[in-house]
Each structure stands twice: as structure tokens, then as C-alpha cells.
Amino acid sequence: MDFINDNLILVSITMFVFLLAIFNELKIKEGNICGLSPMQAVKLINQNAVIFDLRDKNEFEKKHLLDSQNIVAEEVLDKAGSLKKPVLIVCDSGGVSKKSSLALRQKDVEQAFYIKGGITEWERASLPTTSEQS
């Protein structure tokens, strides 16, 4: 007990760093729960998932996943909240869609997912896209 009293600042900093590390691990694990590889996303799409593409309209018109809907991130909660189907969210690199899928899960939409790496990773896996010109 004398050690703790004599080194209160050191013990406090150590506890803070320990708690920060635990919090960080939980955040990483939370993101991995709803993050899918492109091949896992294909399986979800085959289960009739609704696909929301959060990229801007011009990027969406150039290329997007078949049957995806182009919406802005702020609309995700409104559009997906009442759906009974799985929801797959896509963006350029996965960052925006990850935040949106986690926000949906916090609103009790348990089947909200995103593609890790976004449409970039989708194309890297040689999976098809379509365009408005197609």
C-alpha cells in the first residue's frame, strides 16, 4: 500500500493506459463484427441484402454495386431503420460505411454491415460493378 501512496501519479497513469488499451481493443473488435470481406459481402447480397452506397452521386454513376441505392450518410438511419433485411453499406475505402454500420447497430439494426476497404477492395477482388451508362 505504501508503494501506491508513494507513486500515486505513476499508478494512475498506468491504470489510465491499461484502460485505454482495453477500450481500443473493444473498438477494434466492434468494427470487425460488422466488417465484411468482399466475398462475405457477396454471400450477404445473395441473402437479399439492401445495399446503400454512400459515395457522391458522380462516383456512384461511374460505378457501383448492382442494385445499390445512392444515399448520403445522414439518411442511413432513416432508410435502414425499418428494414427487415440485412443492410450492406459501401463507400470508397470503408471508413464512412463503417461508422454508418456501427451507428445502425447502436440503433438496434443488428444486420448492418460494411465492406472492409469499400468499393476499392471490391474491385481489387475482381468483383463486378455497373454504371448508370450500362
A tleap script that builds the chain and sets N, CA, C and O, in Angstrom:
source leaprc.protein.ff14SB
mol = sequence {
  NMET ASP PHE ILE ASN ASP ASN LEU ILE LEU
  VAL SER ILE THR MET PHE VAL PHE LEU LEU
  ALA ILE PHE ASN GLU LEU LYS ILE LYS GLU
  GLY ASN ILE CYS GLY LEU SER PRO MET GLN
  ALA VAL LYS LEU ILE ASN GLN ASN ALA VAL
  ILE PHE ASP LEU ARG ASP LYS ASN GLU PHE
  GLU LYS LYS HIE LEU LEU ASP SER GLN ASN
  ILE VAL ALA GLU GLU VAL LEU ASP LYS ALA
  GLY SER LEU LYS LYS PRO VAL LEU ILE VAL
  CYS ASP SER GLY GLY VAL SER LYS LYS SER
  SER LEU ALA LEU ARG GLN LYS ASP VAL GLU
  GLN ALA PHE TYR ILE LYS GLY GLY ILE THR
  GLU TRP GLU ARG ALA SER LEU PRO THR THR
  SER GLU GLN CSER
}
set mol.1.N position { 0.823 -1.190 0.000 }
set mol.1.CA position { 0.000 0.000 0.000 }
set mol.1.C position { 0.871 1.259 0.000 }
set mol.1.O position { 0.487 2.286 -0.558 }
set mol.2.N position { 2.035 1.170 0.624 }
set mol.2.CA position { 2.934 2.319 0.637 }
set mol.2.C position { 3.402 2.664 -0.775 }
set mol.2.O position { 3.566 3.835 -1.117 }
set mol.3.N position { 3.617 1.624 -1.595 }
set mol.3.CA position { 4.066 1.874 -2.970 }
set mol.3.C position { 3.029 2.692 -3.731 }
set mol.3.O position { 3.373 3.639 -4.439 }
set mol.4.N position { 1.760 2.324 -3.583 }
set mol.4.CA position { 0.690 3.043 -4.283 }
set mol.4.C position { 0.626 4.485 -3.803 }
set mol.4.O position { 0.524 5.407 -4.612 }
set mol.5.N position { 0.685 4.683 -2.505 }
set mol.5.CA position { 0.636 6.042 -1.963 }
set mol.5.C position { 1.849 6.863 -2.382 }
set mol.5.O position { 1.728 8.052 -2.679 }
set mol.6.N position { 3.006 6.234 -2.407 }
set mol.6.CA position { 4.228 6.950 -2.771 }
set mol.6.C position { 4.300 7.254 -4.269 }
set mol.6.O position { 4.961 8.208 -4.680 }
set mol.7.N position { 3.628 6.451 -5.074 }
set mol.7.CA position { 3.707 6.588 -6.536 }
set mol.7.C position { 2.317 6.731 -7.155 }
set mol.7.O position { 2.006 6.095 -8.162 }
set mol.8.N position { 1.510 7.551 -6.555 }
set mol.8.CA position { 0.127 7.710 -6.980 }
set mol.8.C position { 0.017 8.154 -8.439 }
set mol.8.O position { -0.835 7.650 -9.170 }
set mol.9.N position { 0.845 9.066 -8.862 }
set mol.9.CA position { 0.801 9.544 -10.252 }
set mol.9.C position { 1.174 8.419 -11.209 }
set mol.9.O position { 0.509 8.219 -12.226 }
set mol.10.N position { 2.223 7.692 -10.890 }
set mol.10.CA position { 2.657 6.577 -11.732 }
set mol.10.C position { 1.576 5.497 -11.830 }
set mol.10.O position { 1.305 4.984 -12.915 }
set mol.11.N position { 0.970 5.158 -10.713 }
set mol.11.CA position { -0.093 4.151 -10.699 }
set mol.11.C position { -1.300 4.647 -11.489 }
set mol.11.O position { -1.912 3.876 -12.229 }
set mol.12.N position { -1.645 5.909 -11.342 }
set mol.12.CA position { -2.781 6.478 -12.072 }
set mol.12.C position { -2.541 6.445 -13.578 }
set mol.12.O position { -3.431 6.072 -14.341 }
set mol.13.N position { -1.352 6.829 -14.003 }
set mol.13.CA position { -1.019 6.812 -15.431 }
set mol.13.C position { -1.055 5.384 -15.966 }
set mol.13.O position { -1.565 5.141 -17.060 }
set mol.14.N position { -0.517 4.444 -15.201 }
set mol.14.CA position { -0.525 3.035 -15.618 }
set mol.14.C position { -1.954 2.521 -15.774 }
set mol.14.O position { -2.259 1.840 -16.753 }
set mol.15.N position { -2.815 2.833 -14.840 }
set mol.15.CA position { -4.219 2.411 -14.924 }
set mol.15.C position { -4.908 3.054 -16.123 }
set mol.15.O position { -5.682 2.399 -16.819 }
set mol.16.N position { -4.633 4.322 -16.364 }
set mol.16.CA position { -5.227 5.023 -17.497 }
set mol.16.C position { -4.808 4.375 -18.813 }
set mol.16.O position { -5.647 4.140 -19.683 }
set mol.17.N position { -3.527 4.086 -18.965 }
set mol.17.CA position { -3.025 3.448 -20.188 }
set mol.17.C position { -3.641 2.060 -20.351 }
set mol.17.O position { -4.007 1.672 -21.461 }
set mol.18.N position { -3.756 1.324 -19.275 }
set mol.18.CA position { -4.366 -0.003 -19.316 }
set mol.18.C position { -5.822 0.079 -19.784 }
set mol.18.O position { -6.237 -0.689 -20.652 }
set mol.19.N position { -6.585 0.993 -19.220 }
set mol.19.CA position { -7.984 1.156 -19.621 }
set mol.19.C position { -8.104 1.632 -21.063 }
set mol.19.O position { -9.007 1.209 -21.785 }
set mol.20.N position { -7.207 2.499 -21.478 }
set mol.20.CA position { -7.195 2.973 -22.861 }
set mol.20.C position { -6.932 1.821 -23.826 }
set mol.20.O position { -7.565 1.740 -24.879 }
set mol.21.N position { -6.020 0.943 -23.482 }
set mol.21.CA position { -5.717 -0.220 -24.327 }
set mol.21.C position { -6.922 -1.148 -24.430 }
set mol.21.O position { -7.219 -1.658 -25.511 }
set mol.22.N position { -7.609 -1.369 -23.332 }
set mol.22.CA position { -8.809 -2.213 -23.354 }
set mol.22.C position { -9.884 -1.572 -24.223 }
set mol.22.O position { -10.507 -2.252 -25.038 }
set mol.23.N position { -10.106 -0.288 -24.058 }
set mol.23.CA position { -11.098 0.429 -24.854 }
set mol.23.C position { -10.772 0.327 -26.339 }
set mol.23.O position { -11.662 0.094 -27.156 }
set mol.24.N position { -9.509 0.499 -26.688 }
set mol.24.CA position { -9.081 0.415 -28.083 }
set mol.24.C position { -9.351 -0.978 -28.658 }
set mol.24.O position { -9.835 -1.099 -29.783 }
set mol.25.N position { -9.047 -2.007 -27.909 }
set mol.25.CA position { -9.296 -3.381 -28.366 }
set mol.25.C position { -10.785 -3.631 -28.577 }
set mol.25.O position { -11.171 -4.298 -29.536 }
set mol.26.N position { -11.613 -3.105 -27.697 }
set mol.26.CA position { -13.055 -3.273 -27.849 }
set mol.26.C position { -13.566 -2.562 -29.094 }
set mol.26.O position { -14.434 -3.088 -29.791 }
set mol.27.N position { -13.045 -1.383 -29.383 }
set mol.27.CA position { -13.452 -0.657 -30.591 }
set mol.27.C position { -13.039 -1.416 -31.843 }
set mol.27.O position { -13.804 -1.489 -32.805 }
set mol.28.N position { -11.843 -1.979 -31.839 }
set mol.28.CA position { -11.376 -2.760 -32.989 }
set mol.28.C position { -12.263 -3.984 -33.179 }
set mol.28.O position { -12.661 -4.305 -34.299 }
set mol.29.N position { -12.569 -4.660 -32.087 }
set mol.29.CA position { -13.413 -5.857 -32.168 }
set mol.29.C position { -14.807 -5.497 -32.662 }
set mol.29.O position { -15.388 -6.231 -33.461 }
set mol.30.N position { -15.347 -4.382 -32.199 }
set mol.30.CA position { -16.676 -3.942 -32.610 }
set mol.30.C position { -16.719 -3.703 -34.118 }
set mol.30.O position { -17.676 -4.102 -34.783 }
set mol.31.N position { -15.699 -3.063 -34.654 }
set mol.31.CA position { -15.643 -2.807 -36.091 }
set mol.31.C position { -15.505 -4.072 -36.903 }
set mol.31.O position { -16.037 -4.160 -38.010 }
set mol.32.N position { -14.799 -5.054 -36.373 }
set mol.32.CA position { -14.616 -6.310 -37.094 }
set mol.32.C position { -15.883 -7.148 -37.129 }
set mol.32.O position { -16.051 -7.974 -38.026 }
set mol.33.N position { -16.762 -6.951 -36.184 }
set mol.33.CA position { -18.006 -7.713 -36.152 }
set mol.33.C position { -18.853 -7.406 -37.378 }
set mol.33.O position { -19.444 -8.316 -37.961 }
set mol.34.N position { -18.921 -6.157 -37.775 }
set mol.34.CA position { -19.799 -5.797 -38.888 }
set mol.34.C position { -19.038 -5.548 -40.188 }
set mol.34.O position { -19.655 -5.234 -41.205 }
set mol.35.N position { -17.724 -5.679 -40.176 }
set mol.35.CA position { -16.933 -5.507 -41.392 }
set mol.35.C position { -16.812 -6.817 -42.149 }
set mol.35.O position { -16.464 -7.846 -41.571 }
set mol.36.N position { -17.098 -6.777 -43.444 }
set mol.36.CA position { -17.067 -7.981 -44.269 }
set mol.36.C position { -16.026 -7.866 -45.367 }
set mol.36.O position { -15.770 -6.781 -45.889 }
set mol.37.N position { -15.437 -8.987 -45.707 }
set mol.37.CA position { -14.585 -9.040 -46.895 }
set mol.37.C position { -15.508 -8.978 -48.112 }
set mol.37.O position { -16.707 -9.217 -47.976 }
set mol.38.N position { -14.986 -8.668 -49.283 }
set mol.38.CA position { -15.840 -8.668 -50.477 }
set mol.38.C position { -16.566 -10.003 -50.693 }
set mol.38.O position { -17.731 -10.010 -51.091 }
set mol.39.N position { -15.903 -11.116 -50.440 }
set mol.39.CA position { -16.552 -12.418 -50.646 }
set mol.39.C position { -17.666 -12.656 -49.625 }
set mol.39.O position { -18.694 -13.246 -49.956 }
set mol.40.N position { -17.467 -12.204 -48.398 }
set mol.40.CA position { -18.532 -12.303 -47.399 }
set mol.40.C position { -19.699 -11.401 -47.789 }
set mol.40.O position { -20.860 -11.742 -47.565 }
set mol.41.N position { -19.381 -10.244 -48.376 }
set mol.41.CA position { -20.426 -9.325 -48.830 }
set mol.41.C position { -21.257 -9.961 -49.941 }
set mol.41.O position { -22.474 -9.775 -49.986 }
set mol.42.N position { -20.616 -10.703 -50.832 }
set mol.42.CA position { -21.349 -11.397 -51.901 }
set mol.42.C position { -22.366 -12.359 -51.292 }
set mol.42.O position { -23.506 -12.432 -51.752 }
set mol.43.N position { -21.964 -13.086 -50.273 }
set mol.43.CA position { -22.886 -14.012 -49.605 }
set mol.43.C position { -24.070 -13.255 -49.009 }
set mol.43.O position { -25.212 -13.707 -49.094 }
set mol.44.N position { -23.789 -12.103 -48.406 }
set mol.44.CA position { -24.859 -11.296 -47.822 }
set mol.44.C position { -25.790 -10.767 -48.911 }
set mol.44.O position { -27.009 -10.759 -48.737 }
set mol.45.N position { -25.225 -10.328 -50.022 }
set mol.45.CA position { -26.034 -9.842 -51.145 }
set mol.45.C position { -26.933 -10.964 -51.657 }
set mol.45.O position { -28.086 -10.722 -52.014 }
set mol.46.N position { -26.416 -12.174 -51.693 }
set mol.46.CA position { -27.212 -13.322 -52.136 }
set mol.46.C position { -28.330 -13.669 -51.160 }
set mol.46.O position { -29.223 -14.449 -51.490 }
set mol.47.N position { -28.284 -13.098 -49.971 }
set mol.47.CA position { -29.359 -13.259 -48.986 }
set mol.47.C position { -30.318 -12.072 -49.051 }
set mol.47.O position { -31.039 -11.789 -48.094 }
set mol.48.N position { -30.316 -11.381 -50.193 }
set mol.48.CA position { -31.212 -10.243 -50.451 }
set mol.48.C position { -30.949 -9.029 -49.571 }
set mol.48.O position { -31.885 -8.350 -49.148 }
set mol.49.N position { -29.703 -8.761 -49.300 }
set mol.49.CA position { -29.355 -7.562 -48.529 }
set mol.49.C position { -29.688 -6.309 -49.332 }
set mol.49.O position { -29.626 -6.306 -50.562 }
set mol.50.N position { -30.036 -5.264 -48.626 }
set mol.50.CA position { -30.224 -3.949 -49.233 }
set mol.50.C position { -28.859 -3.271 -49.219 }
set mol.50.O position { -28.181 -3.256 -48.192 }
set mol.51.N position { -28.454 -2.710 -50.358 }
set mol.51.CA position { -27.124 -2.110 -50.477 }
set mol.51.C position { -27.264 -0.598 -50.575 }
set mol.51.O position { -27.944 -0.083 -51.462 }
set mol.52.N position { -26.615 0.105 -49.657 }
set mol.52.CA position { -26.565 1.562 -49.683 }
set mol.52.C position { -25.148 2.000 -50.024 }
set mol.52.O position { -24.186 1.582 -49.379 }
set mol.53.N position { -25.028 2.838 -51.035 }
set mol.53.CA position { -23.738 3.377 -51.468 }
set mol.53.C position { -23.672 4.824 -51.006 }
set mol.53.O position { -24.497 5.642 -51.412 }
set mol.54.N position { -22.704 5.145 -50.165 }
set mol.54.CA position { -22.616 6.474 -49.556 }
set mol.54.C position { -21.725 7.443 -50.322 }
set mol.54.O position { -21.533 8.578 -49.887 }
set mol.55.N position { -21.184 7.017 -51.442 }
set mol.55.CA position { -20.298 7.898 -52.209 }
set mol.55.C position { -21.109 8.986 -52.905 }
set mol.55.O position { -22.331 8.882 -53.015 }
set mol.56.N position { -20.425 10.032 -53.376 }
set mol.56.CA position { -21.161 11.110 -54.038 }
set mol.56.C position { -21.757 10.618 -55.359 }
set mol.56.O position { -21.334 9.604 -55.916 }
set mol.57.N position { -22.740 11.357 -55.836 }
set mol.57.CA position { -23.528 10.939 -56.996 }
set mol.57.C position { -22.669 10.686 -58.231 }
set mol.57.O position { -22.903 9.718 -58.956 }
set mol.58.N position { -21.678 11.541 -58.480 }
set mol.58.CA position { -20.828 11.366 -59.664 }
set mol.58.C position { -20.058 10.054 -59.608 }
set mol.58.O position { -19.978 9.336 -60.606 }
set mol.59.N position { -19.491 9.737 -58.449 }
set mol.59.CA position { -18.762 8.473 -58.297 }
set mol.59.C position { -19.705 7.284 -58.443 }
set mol.59.O position { -19.363 6.273 -59.057 }
set mol.60.N position { -20.887 7.419 -57.874 }
set mol.60.CA position { -21.880 6.350 -57.968 }
set mol.60.C position { -22.264 6.090 -59.419 }
set mol.60.O position { -22.368 4.938 -59.840 }
set mol.61.N position { -22.474 7.157 -60.185 }
set mol.61.CA position { -22.869 6.997 -61.585 }
set mol.61.C position { -21.775 6.339 -62.417 }
set mol.61.O position { -22.070 5.637 -63.384 }
set mol.62.N position { -20.512 6.560 -62.050 }
set mol.62.CA position { -19.403 5.934 -62.783 }
set mol.62.C position { -19.353 4.432 -62.537 }
set mol.62.O position { -19.145 3.650 -63.465 }
set mol.63.N position { -19.545 4.032 -61.280 }
set mol.63.CA position { -19.512 2.606 -60.934 }
set mol.63.C position { -20.145 2.393 -59.571 }
set mol.63.O position { -19.985 3.198 -58.653 }
set mol.64.N position { -20.862 1.297 -59.466 }
set mol.64.CA position { -21.467 0.916 -58.191 }
set mol.64.C position { -21.843 -0.560 -58.226 }
set mol.64.O position { -21.837 -1.192 -59.283 }
set mol.65.N position { -22.168 -1.093 -57.070 }
set mol.65.CA position { -22.624 -2.469 -56.991 }
set mol.65.C position { -24.028 -2.554 -57.574 }
set mol.65.O position { -24.839 -1.646 -57.396 }
set mol.66.N position { -24.303 -3.634 -58.262 }
set mol.66.CA position { -25.613 -3.849 -58.864 }
set mol.66.C position { -26.700 -3.774 -57.793 }
set mol.66.O position { -26.555 -4.336 -56.707 }
set mol.67.N position { -27.773 -3.084 -58.107 }
set mol.67.CA position { -28.935 -2.920 -57.222 }
set mol.67.C position { -28.664 -2.068 -55.986 }
set mol.67.O position { -29.471 -2.069 -55.056 }
set mol.68.N position { -27.550 -1.344 -55.954 }
set mol.68.CA position { -27.292 -0.474 -54.800 }
set mol.68.C position { -28.039 0.844 -54.953 }
set mol.68.O position { -28.342 1.279 -56.064 }
set mol.69.N position { -28.327 1.467 -53.826 }
set mol.69.CA position { -29.008 2.758 -53.788 }
set mol.69.C position { -28.022 3.814 -53.313 }
set mol.69.O position { -27.324 3.615 -52.319 }
set mol.70.N position { -27.965 4.920 -54.010 }
set mol.70.CA position { -27.060 6.005 -53.642 }
set mol.70.C position { -27.770 6.934 -52.663 }
set mol.70.O position { -28.759 7.578 -53.011 }
set mol.71.N position { -27.257 6.997 -51.439 }
set mol.71.CA position { -27.809 7.897 -50.429 }
set mol.71.C position { -26.658 8.577 -49.701 }
set mol.71.O position { -25.511 8.139 -49.786 }
set mol.72.N position { -26.972 9.641 -48.991 }
set mol.72.CA position { -25.952 10.298 -48.170 }
set mol.72.C position { -25.946 9.635 -46.793 }
set mol.72.O position { -26.951 9.068 -46.364 }
set mol.73.N position { -24.824 9.711 -46.117 }
set mol.73.CA position { -24.650 9.015 -44.837 }
set mol.73.C position { -25.719 9.404 -43.814 }
set mol.73.O position { -26.131 8.576 -43.001 }
set mol.74.N position { -26.160 10.638 -43.853 }
set mol.74.CA position { -27.148 11.108 -42.885 }
set mol.74.C position { -28.498 10.416 -43.050 }
set mol.74.O position { -29.294 10.393 -42.111 }
set mol.75.N position { -28.771 9.850 -44.229 }
set mol.75.CA position { -30.051 9.193 -44.489 }
set mol.75.C position { -30.063 7.718 -44.094 }
set mol.75.O position { -31.120 7.086 -44.098 }
set mol.76.N position { -28.915 7.172 -43.760 }
set mol.76.CA position { -28.822 5.730 -43.500 }
set mol.76.C position { -29.758 5.302 -42.380 }
set mol.76.O position { -30.475 4.312 -42.523 }
set mol.77.N position { -29.765 6.023 -41.276 }
set mol.77.CA position { -30.610 5.633 -40.146 }
set mol.77.C position { -32.082 5.633 -40.519 }
set mol.77.O position { -32.823 4.731 -40.130 }
set mol.78.N position { -32.511 6.641 -41.273 }
set mol.78.CA position { -33.913 6.718 -41.679 }
set mol.78.C position { -34.291 5.582 -42.619 }
set mol.78.O position { -35.335 4.951 -42.453 }
set mol.79.N position { -33.444 5.325 -43.602 }
set mol.79.CA position { -33.757 4.318 -44.626 }
set mol.79.C position { -33.632 2.894 -44.097 }
set mol.79.O position { -34.456 2.040 -44.426 }
set mol.80.N position { -32.623 2.630 -43.290 }
set mol.80.CA position { -32.341 1.254 -42.874 }
set mol.80.C position { -33.052 0.859 -41.587 }
set mol.80.O position { -33.218 -0.329 -41.307 }
set mol.81.N position { -33.464 1.829 -40.817 }
set mol.81.CA position { -34.037 1.535 -39.511 }
set mol.81.C position { -35.257 0.645 -39.536 }
set mol.81.O position { -35.466 -0.136 -38.608 }
set mol.82.N position { -36.069 0.741 -40.577 }
set mol.82.CA position { -37.312 -0.030 -40.633 }
set mol.82.C position { -37.193 -1.305 -41.467 }
set mol.82.O position { -38.157 -2.064 -41.570 }
set mol.83.N position { -36.037 -1.548 -42.057 }
set mol.83.CA position { -35.868 -2.721 -42.919 }
set mol.83.C position { -35.736 -4.000 -42.103 }
set mol.83.O position { -35.158 -4.003 -41.016 }
set mol.84.N position { -36.272 -5.066 -42.635 }
set mol.84.CA position { -36.150 -6.383 -42.003 }
set mol.84.C position { -35.064 -7.219 -42.679 }
set mol.84.O position { -34.799 -8.346 -42.262 }
set mol.85.N position { -34.440 -6.672 -43.715 }
set mol.85.CA position { -33.395 -7.374 -44.454 }
set mol.85.C position { -32.026 -6.929 -43.957 }
set mol.85.O position { -31.900 -5.881 -43.323 }
set mol.86.N position { -30.995 -7.731 -44.247 }
set mol.86.CA position { -29.633 -7.275 -43.945 }
set mol.86.C position { -29.311 -6.016 -44.747 }
set mol.86.O position { -29.807 -5.834 -45.859 }
set mol.87.N position { -28.483 -5.158 -44.180 }
set mol.87.CA position { -28.082 -3.912 -44.834 }
set mol.87.C position { -26.576 -3.947 -45.048 }
set mol.87.O position { -25.808 -4.203 -44.120 }
set mol.88.N position { -26.166 -3.688 -46.282 }
set mol.88.CA position { -24.750 -3.615 -46.628 }
set mol.88.C position { -24.453 -2.188 -47.057 }
set mol.88.O position { -25.105 -1.659 -47.957 }
set mol.89.N position { -23.474 -1.564 -46.421 }
set mol.89.CA position { -23.147 -0.170 -46.701 }
set mol.89.C position { -21.776 -0.107 -47.359 }
set mol.89.O position { -20.827 -0.756 -46.919 }
set mol.90.N position { -21.692 0.692 -48.427 }
set mol.90.CA position { -20.468 0.790 -49.223 }
set mol.90.C position { -20.047 2.253 -49.320 }
set mol.90.O position { -20.884 3.146 -49.447 }
set mol.91.N position { -18.737 2.482 -49.258 }
set mol.91.CA position { -18.165 3.795 -49.545 }
set mol.91.C position { -16.869 3.561 -50.315 }
set mol.91.O position { -16.626 2.451 -50.786 }
set mol.92.N position { -16.041 4.582 -50.447 }
set mol.92.CA position { -14.791 4.429 -51.201 }
set mol.92.C position { -13.827 3.448 -50.544 }
set mol.92.O position { -13.350 2.511 -51.184 }
set mol.93.N position { -13.543 3.671 -49.256 }
set mol.93.CA position { -12.492 2.875 -48.611 }
set mol.93.C position { -12.941 2.136 -47.351 }
set mol.93.O position { -12.136 1.434 -46.738 }
set mol.94.N position { -14.179 2.275 -46.958 }
set mol.94.CA position { -14.701 1.557 -45.798 }
set mol.94.C position { -14.850 2.375 -44.536 }
set mol.94.O position { -15.526 1.936 -43.606 }
set mol.95.N position { -14.244 3.550 -44.467 }
set mol.95.CA position { -14.295 4.351 -43.246 }
set mol.95.C position { -15.668 4.918 -42.940 }
set mol.95.O position { -16.169 4.772 -41.825 }
set mol.96.N position { -16.276 5.560 -43.915 }
set mol.96.CA position { -17.595 6.170 -43.720 }
set mol.96.C position { -18.653 5.089 -43.521 }
set mol.96.O position { -19.532 5.219 -42.669 }
set mol.97.N position { -18.563 4.030 -44.309 }
set mol.97.CA position { -19.555 2.956 -44.193 }
set mol.97.C position { -19.418 2.219 -42.858 }
set mol.97.O position { -20.413 1.739 -42.316 }
set mol.98.N position { -18.212 2.126 -42.332 }
set mol.98.CA position { -18.013 1.504 -41.019 }
set mol.98.C position { -18.730 2.319 -39.949 }
set mol.98.O position { -19.442 1.762 -39.113 }
set mol.99.N position { -18.544 3.628 -39.975 }
set mol.99.CA position { -19.207 4.490 -38.993 }
set mol.99.C position { -20.721 4.364 -39.093 }
set mol.99.O position { -21.415 4.310 -38.078 }
set mol.100.N position { -21.227 4.317 -40.317 }
set mol.100.CA position { -22.673 4.211 -40.513 }
set mol.100.C position { -23.210 2.871 -40.035 }
set mol.100.O position { -24.271 2.816 -39.414 }
set mol.101.N position { -22.492 1.796 -40.316 }
set mol.101.CA position { -22.972 0.479 -39.876 }
set mol.101.C position { -22.931 0.369 -38.351 }
set mol.101.O position { -23.820 -0.234 -37.751 }
set mol.102.N position { -21.915 0.942 -37.726 }
set mol.102.CA position { -21.861 0.939 -36.260 }
set mol.102.C position { -22.984 1.781 -35.668 }
set mol.102.O position { -23.557 1.419 -34.641 }
set mol.103.N position { -23.302 2.909 -36.313 }
set mol.103.CA position { -24.411 3.745 -35.847 }
set mol.103.C position { -25.732 2.988 -35.953 }
set mol.103.O position { -26.577 3.081 -35.063 }
set mol.104.N position { -25.910 2.241 -37.036 }
set mol.104.CA position { -27.124 1.434 -37.182 }
set mol.104.C position { -27.212 0.371 -36.094 }
set mol.104.O position { -28.280 0.144 -35.525 }
set mol.105.N position { -26.102 -0.271 -35.810 }
set mol.105.CA position { -26.098 -1.308 -34.773 }
set mol.105.C position { -26.429 -0.712 -33.406 }
set mol.105.O position { -27.062 -1.372 -32.581 }
set mol.106.N position { -26.010 0.520 -33.161 }
set mol.106.CA position { -26.352 1.173 -31.896 }
set mol.106.C position { -27.841 1.482 -31.826 }
set mol.106.O position { -28.399 1.638 -30.740 }
set mol.107.N position { -28.485 1.570 -32.995 }
set mol.107.CA position { -29.936 1.806 -33.061 }
set mol.107.C position { -30.690 0.484 -33.232 }
set mol.107.O position { -31.828 0.468 -33.702 }
set mol.108.N position { -30.050 -0.620 -32.849 }
set mol.108.CA position { -30.644 -1.961 -32.851 }
set mol.108.C position { -30.922 -2.535 -34.233 }
set mol.108.O position { -31.788 -3.397 -34.377 }
set mol.109.N position { -30.206 -2.075 -35.246 }
set mol.109.CA position { -30.247 -2.722 -36.558 }
set mol.109.C position { -29.071 -3.698 -36.553 }
set mol.109.O position { -27.953 -3.342 -36.925 }
set mol.110.N position { -29.340 -4.926 -36.127 }
set mol.110.CA position { -28.268 -5.893 -35.889 }
set mol.110.C position { -27.636 -6.433 -37.163 }
set mol.110.O position { -26.501 -6.908 -37.133 }
set mol.111.N position { -28.348 -6.367 -38.276 }
set mol.111.CA position { -27.820 -6.901 -39.520 }
set mol.111.C position { -27.300 -5.780 -40.415 }
set mol.111.O position { -27.601 -5.747 -41.608 }
set mol.112.N position { -26.532 -4.876 -39.851 }
set mol.112.CA position { -25.899 -3.792 -40.610 }
set mol.112.C position { -24.424 -4.128 -40.785 }
set mol.112.O position { -23.727 -4.412 -39.812 }
set mol.113.N position { -23.952 -4.096 -42.029 }
set mol.113.CA position { -22.586 -4.477 -42.348 }
set mol.113.C position { -21.976 -3.481 -43.328 }
set mol.113.O position { -22.690 -2.713 -43.972 }
set mol.114.N position { -20.664 -3.503 -43.433 }
set mol.114.CA position { -19.959 -2.696 -44.426 }
set mol.114.C position { -18.866 -3.544 -45.051 }
set mol.114.O position { -18.448 -4.554 -44.484 }
set mol.115.N position { -18.405 -3.126 -46.228 }
set mol.115.CA position { -17.324 -3.837 -46.897 }
set mol.115.C position { -16.003 -3.231 -46.444 }
set mol.115.O position { -15.748 -2.045 -46.654 }
set mol.116.N position { -15.164 -4.059 -45.818 }
set mol.116.CA position { -13.833 -3.588 -45.419 }
set mol.116.C position { -13.074 -3.177 -46.678 }
set mol.116.O position { -12.940 -3.962 -47.616 }
set mol.117.N position { -12.588 -1.958 -46.689 }
set mol.117.CA position { -11.857 -1.463 -47.855 }
set mol.117.C position { -12.755 -0.844 -48.909 }
set mol.117.O position { -12.263 -0.345 -49.921 }
set mol.118.N position { -14.061 -0.867 -48.690 }
set mol.118.CA position { -15.007 -0.223 -49.586 }
set mol.118.C position { -15.008 -0.775 -51.002 }
set mol.118.O position { -14.613 -1.914 -51.250 }
set mol.119.N position { -15.463 0.066 -51.924 }
set mol.119.CA position { -15.550 -0.358 -53.323 }
set mol.119.C position { -14.158 -0.593 -53.913 }
set mol.119.O position { -14.004 -1.338 -54.881 }
set mol.120.N position { -13.155 0.046 -53.325 }
set mol.120.CA position { -11.774 -0.183 -53.767 }
set mol.120.C position { -11.395 -1.648 -53.569 }
set mol.120.O position { -10.831 -2.275 -54.465 }
set mol.121.N position { -11.704 -2.184 -52.404 }
set mol.121.CA position { -11.398 -3.592 -52.117 }
set mol.121.C position { -12.290 -4.523 -52.939 }
set mol.121.O position { -11.857 -5.599 -53.350 }
set mol.122.N position { -13.523 -4.110 -53.173 }
set mol.122.CA position { -14.448 -4.879 -54.009 }
set mol.122.C position { -13.855 -5.073 -55.410 }
set mol.122.O position { -13.851 -6.181 -55.946 }
set mol.123.N position { -13.362 -3.995 -55.983 }
set mol.123.CA position { -12.761 -4.072 -57.323 }
set mol.123.C position { -11.442 -4.844 -57.301 }
set mol.123.O position { -11.129 -5.565 -58.248 }
set mol.124.N position { -10.682 -4.697 -56.242 }
set mol.124.CA position { -9.420 -5.427 -56.113 }
set mol.124.C position { -9.670 -6.939 -56.110 }
set mol.124.O position { -8.820 -7.718 -56.542 }
set mol.125.N position { -10.842 -7.342 -55.619 }
set mol.125.CA position { -11.219 -8.757 -55.614 }
set mol.125.C position { -11.812 -9.184 -56.960 }
set mol.125.O position { -12.304 -10.304 -57.099 }
set mol.126.N position { -11.764 -8.287 -57.947 }
set mol.126.CA position { -12.270 -8.545 -59.307 }
set mol.126.C position { -13.760 -8.863 -59.332 }
set mol.126.O position { -14.219 -9.684 -60.126 }
set mol.127.N position { -14.503 -8.205 -58.457 }
set mol.127.CA position { -15.948 -8.377 -58.440 }
set mol.127.C position { -16.593 -7.296 -59.301 }
set mol.127.O position { -16.034 -6.210 -59.451 }
set mol.128.N position { -17.759 -7.581 -59.865 }
set mol.128.CA position { -18.346 -6.676 -60.856 }
set mol.128.C position { -18.977 -5.420 -60.263 }
set mol.128.O position { -19.472 -5.411 -59.136 }
set mol.129.N position { -18.939 -4.381 -61.054 }
set mol.129.CA position { -19.679 -3.151 -60.776 }
set mol.129.C position { -20.473 -2.825 -62.035 }
set mol.129.O position { -20.247 -3.403 -63.098 }
set mol.130.N position { -21.385 -1.911 -61.897 }
set mol.130.CA position { -22.155 -1.441 -63.037 }
set mol.130.C position { -22.127 0.075 -63.010 }
set mol.130.O position { -21.621 0.666 -62.056 }
set mol.131.N position { -22.659 0.711 -64.037 }
set mol.131.CA position { -22.692 2.176 -64.081 }
set mol.131.C position { -24.036 2.631 -64.615 }
set mol.131.O position { -24.814 1.830 -65.133 }
set mol.132.N position { -24.301 3.911 -64.485 }
set mol.132.CA position { -25.550 4.475 -64.991 }
set mol.132.C position { -25.604 4.391 -66.515 }
set mol.132.O position { -26.688 4.358 -67.097 }
set mol.133.N position { -24.443 4.356 -67.160 }
set mol.133.CA position { -24.387 4.274 -68.613 }
set mol.133.C position { -24.646 2.852 -69.105 }
set mol.133.O position { -24.960 2.655 -70.279 }
set mol.134.N position { -24.517 1.853 -68.221 }
set mol.134.CA position { -24.677 0.448 -68.632 }
set mol.134.C position { -26.096 0.131 -69.007 }
set mol.134.O position { -26.398 -1.004 -69.375 }
savepdb mol mol.pdb
quit
